């Protein structure tokens, strides 16, 4: 099952945007039901960072909500995609002012 850019969830959001809440909720529940079955005993977390909360979204999100410093790593690609669009307004010159931190990755992602 593909999570990012899932066709069923994209269709659900299209229904919400059209004002068809009932159909949006139906499609969303289908996605959630398929997710629960598919990932009942499999790793669904795309985060590459070495972290004791890997795959435990509930606790991970609670921790990030509590400290309010940054977002969970799994959400970075989605947020960065949106920020990149905004960065086009200044020809991406913001990139010249940013240095990414060195992070400890899970063993399977270390170079």
C-alpha positions, 0 to 999 in steps of 0.5 A, a space after each residue: 500500500 502506498 501512503 504518500 500521494 495515495 489515490 484514495 486519500 487524494 480522491 477523498 480530499 477532492 470530495 471534501 473540497 467539492 463540499 461532499 463531506 459524506 463521500 470524503 469521509 467514506 473514502 477516508 475511512 476506506 484508506 484508514 481501514 486499508 492502512 490498518 490491515 496492511 500495516 498491522 504488523 509492518 513498519 510504515 514509518 518513512 523516517 530515516 532518523 535513528 529514534 526510539 519512537 520510530 513507527 510510534 506516531 502517537 507518541 512522536 507527534 505528542 513529543 513534537 507538539 509538546 516541545 514546539 521546536 520542529 516537526 516530525 521527520 516524516 512530515 519534512 518532505 511534505 512541508 519542504 515541498 510547500 516551502 520550496 514553492 514559497 522560496 521561489 518568490 526570492 529565487 531560492 536565495 534563502 538556501 544561501 542562509 541555511 545549513 542543515 544539521 548533521 543527523 544520526 540516521 538509522 543503520 540502514 540509511 547510513 553511508 
